Amino acid sequence: MKKSTAVDYAIKNTFFLYIGNLIIEAVNFLISIYIIRKLTVETFGLYSFILGSMLFVQIFTISSISTIVNRFIPEFIEKKRFSLFSRLFYYSYPIVFVCLAIISVLLFFYSEKFGRFFNLLDFAKYKIEIILYMISYIILLLSRAVTSSTLLQKESAVSNIASSVVRIVLYGFFLSRINLSLIFIIEFIVNAFNAFTQSFIIVKYLAKNKINESKEKIINLKKRIIRYGFLSFLNEMGAGMISKATSYYIISAMSGSFLLGQYSFAYKVNDIFMKIFPIYQISNVLKPIFFRKYINKPNDMAVLNDMYVFLYKFLYWILAFFCFYFISISDIIIIHIFDPKYTNSIAITNIIFMFTLFNSFQIPLGYVVLSLEKLEINLFSKIFFIYNIIGSIFAMKRFGIIGVVFILGTSILFKNLFILIGLRRYVKLSLPFMSLIKSTFIASIVLIIVYYGKITIHINPYIFLVISFLISIPVYYFLSKLIIPFNEKERELINMMTEKSRIKFVRL
């Protein structure tokens, strides 16, 4: 795929993906508010614990397969080897189903012991609902991994929107009777519907493109896939130990569901707002473009560094605005939009949003590792899971859940710094220090303006949220034109992206 065509297609897909995602996350936002208000803090803690546990289910079911899919499907498409794409797709599902069957049997027979160990006495009550939700959720993740790698974001967005409609209809129908059991049943139905439609999209794509098959041989493909899959499994297993899911287990085992509810609420708020904003949609669309560009110039480390630096700067620029703006009005959002019973979670939520800024570093760094197929570096970096687990236990005893937040955030930072140092043998990645300083300075000005307005202007909090957001966007934009965090080439690329996205008036 030519560079201009790839960029055009990426921008087009970003637009469709973001519009679809905006509708979906608006629905999810309303449903999340209702669930948070409806459930007690303890029940919400149990709910979050179950959702967090899905990370470990992912590790033992689809972690290797989804990583292989993300890395090799763009290569198969680039080289027009659709038969290999088809084989990978059709072999993936039976493997995942077998893994899910094993986990389901273990969960069915040992749910009571599991619940007692983590001070979640109601856990076993929901074992059937959890199993159904787990199966549908994992299959949906697999389907989405394939559609994302195939640049089928437009079709995927339509499927997601349709599923969102089904979701809101079901929640609306059971509104007065909603409970934890019904929540998991509804999510099972929605996930199953979405997984089916996403899979149908992929099957249709393969049928359409099989006539364009190339005979180009891919060297050492089987060996590369096996090595890649094995290392990615070990890597994801380590990653699971450096995540909020591990924190859930530690907090639950040491204190119970109430503090777990407060802690998980803070991460839930972070997840909601990060999904609403386009940061992950942009990165997901650029991922296959990143890989394809590297495939065309596998020995040009300067190009790889340029892609890394641009993506780092761009993601940080977006994240800095959203994180700093949220921190300035977090108390209003938590008290007036969610529920005053989570007032004690405000400080934790703000800390989590500050650590979210490191995602701008982690995402492009991960793409470099995958492009170079140096998963062993990723694997070795997971040694910091020891620091995370031991540190979280001591922090929980001494400082409570705020200490756990700091330990998890620094664990992720140390892990990424280890990867950066390990990659220096293969490519020297630049640190865009001045760009980060400029973006941070601009975002800090926005934070000060909004915070000062909050404490001096006494109006309806909902009206203030709308007005402050509408003012913050142009302020951030015009400050970015004055204190430019990008070089000339990067500005041209951003301006080209905005022009093709039909927002020509936005130019840096």
Buried (B, 14 or more C-beta within 10 A) or exposed (E): BEEEEBBBBBBBBBBBBBBBBBBBBEBBBEBBBEBBEBBEBBBBBBBBBBBBBBBBBBBBBBBBBBBBBBBBBBBBBBBBBBEBBBEBBEEBBEBBEEBBEEBBEEBEEEBEEBBEEBBBEEBBBBBBBBBBBBBBBBBBBBBBBBBBBBBBBBBBBBBBBBBBBBBBEBBEEBEEEBEBEBBBBBBBBBBBBBBBBBBEBBEEBBEEBEEEBEEEEBEEBEEBBEBBBEBBBBBBBBBBBBBBBBBBBBBBBBBBBBBBBBBBBBBBBBBBBBBBBBBBBBBBBBBBBBBBBBEBEEEEBEBBBBBBBBBBBBBBBBBBBBBBBBBBBBBBBBBBBBBEBBEBBBBBBBBBBEBBBBBBBBBBBBBBBBBBEBBBBBBBBBBBBEBBBEBBBEBBEEEBBBBBBBBBBBBBBBBBBBBBEBBEEBBEBEEBEEBBEBBBEBBEBBBEBBBEBBEEEEEEBEEBBEBBEEBBEEBBBEBBEEEBBBEEEBBEBBBBBBBBBEEEEEBB
